[in-house]
Amino acid sequence: MDEPRGWHSRGFLPHFDSPDVPQFITFRLADSLPAGAGEALRDAAHATVVLDDALDRGLGACWLGRPEMAAIVEDALLAFDGEHYRLIAWCVMPNHVHVLIEAIAGRRTGSVVGSWKRYTARQANSLLGRRGAFWQEDYWDRFVRDKNHLMATIDYIERNPVAAGLATATEDWRWSSARQRRPPTQAMGATGVARSRENKT
């Protein structure tokens, strides 16, 4: 097991790591922002919103806009749900991914994100017939303070395709938990989602 580390940094962005505390995570393709933009965002007020606005412009190759690429990422998120983490909400956008998870004791958020990125990068690069960086090295995360913050975060994640002008309703976006929402179960009373590939429609 790799134990949670609380507040820490890998020399890039600060991260908070703790079991049973929902984490809002964003990771993005390597070419999704102009050079230097990530560094500037480190000091920006409301950096998460600024980051999303920049990502929603659709810069870069946007490989995740291809269904076969989005499927690789979504399947990776679902693969260890209930074993390494509890998956609360997610959305695969053309050049970035939003995920809300609750880590299970003994699992570090950074290790979970790293495993997603390593596996999906190998699969995607193989499918694309390319080599080199697929994902940006670091990721953004924010811990969820309370139930109201949790529900607002779920809505924020699932509305991202609508906000970006890619869908007219949250449930219309194929690569999102909005299409699998079910009655409340875990994580501060969060609305749960279906837990297996077989439940996808």
Backbone torsions as a table, in degrees:
resi	resn	phi	psi	omega
1	MET	NA	146.4	173.7
2	ASP	-112.6	111.0	-170.0
3	GLU	-70.6	145.1	176.2
4	PRO	-56.6	148.6	-171.7
5	ARG	-113.2	4.7	-175.9
6	GLY	64.2	-144.7	177.6
7	TRP	-73.5	132.5	178.5
8	HIS	-159.4	170.8	177.9
9	SER	-146.0	147.2	174.6
10	ARG	-101.5	21.1	-179.0
11	GLY	94.4	-1.0	179.8
12	PHE	-116.8	-95.0	-177.2
13	LEU	-101.8	149.5	174.0
14	PRO	-73.4	145.2	178.9
15	HIS	-132.8	151.1	175.1
16	PHE	-117.6	129.0	-172.9
17	ASP	-131.5	116.0	-179.2
18	SER	-158.1	140.0	178.2
19	PRO	-67.7	149.3	175.3
20	ASP	65.1	17.6	173.4
21	VAL	-117.4	111.9	-179.0
22	PRO	-58.1	137.9	-179.0
23	GLN	-120.7	128.9	174.0
24	PHE	-93.3	116.6	-172.1
25	ILE	-118.8	137.7	172.7
26	THR	-128.3	125.6	170.7
27	PHE	-129.8	151.2	-167.5
28	ARG	-137.6	160.7	177.2
29	LEU	-65.2	153.1	-174.5
30	ALA	-61.1	-29.4	-176.2
31	ASP	-105.7	20.2	-171.7
32	SER	-80.4	-16.0	177.4
33	LEU	-130.7	151.4	176.8
34	PRO	-62.4	155.6	178.4
35	ALA	-56.0	132.6	179.0
36	GLY	89.6	-15.5	-177.3
37	ALA	-67.0	-39.3	179.9
38	GLY	-61.7	-42.0	178.8
39	GLU	-62.9	-42.2	180.0
40	ALA	-63.6	-35.8	-177.7
41	LEU	-69.5	-21.9	-178.7
42	ARG	-59.0	-31.4	-176.9
43	ASP	-105.7	3.3	-176.4
44	ALA	-78.7	141.6	172.8
45	ALA	-69.5	143.5	-179.0
46	HIS	54.7	47.8	-172.9
47	ALA	-59.6	-34.5	-178.5
48	THR	-63.1	-44.2	179.8
49	VAL	-67.7	-41.6	178.2
50	VAL	-61.7	-42.6	179.0
51	LEU	-61.5	-48.0	-178.9
52	ASP	-61.5	-41.6	178.2
53	ASP	-59.6	-41.4	179.0
54	ALA	-66.7	-42.8	-179.1
55	LEU	-67.5	-35.2	-177.6
56	ASP	-70.2	-7.2	174.3
57	ARG	-72.6	-12.9	175.2
58	GLY	75.4	36.8	178.8
59	LEU	-76.6	158.2	177.5
60	GLY	86.1	-172.1	-176.7
61	ALA	-70.6	-21.7	178.9
62	CYS	52.4	47.1	-178.7
63	TRP	-59.5	-29.2	-177.8
64	LEU	-72.7	-5.0	173.1
65	GLY	-75.6	-12.1	176.2
66	ARG	-85.4	128.2	-175.2
67	PRO	-52.7	-39.7	-178.1
68	GLU	-67.3	-29.4	177.7
69	MET	-76.6	-44.9	177.7
70	ALA	-59.5	-37.2	179.8
71	ALA	-64.6	-38.5	177.7
72	ILE	-58.6	-46.0	-177.7
73	VAL	-69.0	-48.0	-178.8
74	GLU	-60.9	-42.5	178.8
75	ASP	-62.1	-36.7	178.0
76	ALA	-65.8	-40.3	178.3
77	LEU	-63.5	-39.6	-177.6
78	LEU	-77.2	-22.0	-168.8
79	ALA	-58.9	-42.6	-175.9
80	PHE	-114.4	21.3	174.7
81	ASP	-62.2	128.8	-178.8
82	GLY	90.1	-12.3	179.8
83	GLU	-111.1	-50.4	178.9
84	HIS	-103.6	-18.7	-177.5
85	TYR	-167.2	165.7	171.6
86	ARG	-105.2	118.6	-177.5
87	LEU	-85.0	117.5	-175.4
88	ILE	-98.8	-44.5	-179.7
89	ALA	-157.2	155.1	176.8
90	TRP	-158.4	161.6	173.3
91	CYS	-155.8	123.3	176.5
92	VAL	-97.3	110.9	178.8
93	MET	-97.1	169.2	-176.5
94	PRO	-58.5	-31.0	-179.4
95	ASN	-130.8	11.2	176.7
96	HIS	-160.0	169.9	-177.3
97	VAL	-134.3	133.3	171.2
98	HIS	-108.1	135.9	178.1
99	VAL	-140.4	139.7	172.2
100	LEU	-119.9	116.3	-179.2
101	ILE	-129.9	161.2	168.9
102	GLU	-118.0	114.9	-177.3
103	ALA	-67.2	146.5	175.3
104	ILE	-93.4	142.5	-176.7
105	ALA	-48.8	134.1	179.4
106	GLY	92.8	-0.1	179.6
107	ARG	-120.6	128.8	176.6
108	ARG	-89.1	139.4	179.4
109	THR	-58.8	-42.9	-179.7
110	GLY	-59.4	-38.2	178.3
111	SER	-68.1	-39.2	177.9
112	VAL	-62.5	-49.7	-179.8
113	VAL	-62.0	-41.6	178.6
114	GLY	-60.3	-40.4	179.7
115	SER	-67.6	-39.4	175.2
116	TRP	-57.8	-48.9	-173.5
117	LYS	-68.2	-41.7	179.5
118	ARG	-63.1	-48.4	-177.7
119	TYR	-64.4	-49.0	-176.2
120	THR	-68.2	-33.2	177.5
121	ALA	-63.7	-43.0	178.4
122	ARG	-62.2	-46.9	-177.8
123	GLN	-65.2	-44.5	-177.2
124	ALA	-68.1	-44.8	179.7
125	ASN	-62.6	-37.4	177.2
126	SER	-63.0	-44.2	-179.4
127	LEU	-66.6	-35.1	-179.6
128	LEU	-82.8	-13.4	-177.2
129	GLY	67.4	37.5	-178.1
130	ARG	-129.4	170.5	173.9
131	ARG	-129.9	165.1	177.3
132	GLY	108.2	-179.2	-175.9
133	ALA	-63.4	131.0	175.5
134	PHE	-101.8	-45.9	179.9
135	TRP	-104.7	151.9	167.1
136	GLN	-61.5	144.3	-171.1
137	GLU	-61.3	-46.0	-176.3
138	ASP	-96.7	-177.9	176.9
139	TYR	-142.7	162.6	176.8
140	TRP	-103.3	141.9	174.1
141	ASP	-145.9	155.6	177.3
142	ARG	-146.4	130.0	179.3
143	PHE	-81.1	150.4	-175.7
144	VAL	-92.1	128.7	-171.0
145	ARG	-80.9	-40.5	-174.3
146	ASP	-159.9	-176.8	-175.5
147	LYS	-63.7	-40.7	179.3
148	ASN	-62.8	-42.2	177.2
149	HIS	-63.9	-38.3	179.4
150	LEU	-61.6	-48.9	-177.9
151	MET	-66.8	-36.5	177.1
152	ALA	-65.4	-36.7	179.6
153	THR	-68.4	-42.2	176.3
154	ILE	-58.1	-46.5	179.6
155	ASP	-62.5	-41.6	179.9
156	TYR	-60.6	-45.9	-179.7
157	ILE	-63.3	-50.5	-172.9
158	GLU	-74.8	-19.4	177.2
159	ARG	-88.8	-4.1	-176.7
160	ASN	-55.4	-44.3	177.7
161	PRO	-61.9	-34.2	177.8
162	VAL	-69.6	-45.8	179.9
163	ALA	-61.5	-32.2	-179.1
164	ALA	-85.9	-1.8	179.1
165	GLY	77.9	21.4	-178.7
166	LEU	-98.0	-12.7	179.9
167	ALA	-152.0	156.2	178.7
168	THR	-93.0	-20.7	177.6
169	ALA	-142.9	150.3	-176.3
170	THR	-57.3	-40.6	-176.6
171	GLU	-72.4	-9.3	178.6
172	ASP	-78.9	-18.5	-177.2
173	TRP	-82.7	121.0	-172.7
174	ARG	-64.3	-33.4	-169.4
175	TRP	-105.9	58.3	-175.7
176	SER	-151.2	153.7	176.4
177	SER	-70.3	-14.1	-179.3
178	ALA	-58.4	-30.4	-178.5
179	ARG	-79.4	-6.6	-175.5
180	GLN	-125.1	15.6	-175.5
181	ARG	-62.1	139.0	178.4
182	ARG	-138.0	175.7	-175.1
183	PRO	-58.6	158.8	-176.2
184	PRO	-56.8	141.8	176.0
185	THR	-136.4	-78.2	-168.9
186	GLN	-107.5	-167.8	170.6
187	ALA	45.6	80.6	176.5
188	MET	58.0	25.6	-179.7
189	GLY	80.5	21.2	-179.2
190	ALA	-64.7	151.6	173.4
191	THR	-69.7	122.6	-175.8
192	GLY	-81.5	173.0	177.4
193	VAL	-131.9	161.6	177.2
194	ALA	-59.8	146.8	-168.4
195	ARG	-107.6	2.1	-176.9
196	SER	-138.5	161.2	177.6
197	ARG	-61.2	-32.9	-177.6
198	GLU	-63.9	-24.7	-178.3
199	ASN	-85.0	-4.8	-179.7
200	LYS	-74.2	145.0	178.6
201	THR	-118.4	NA	NA
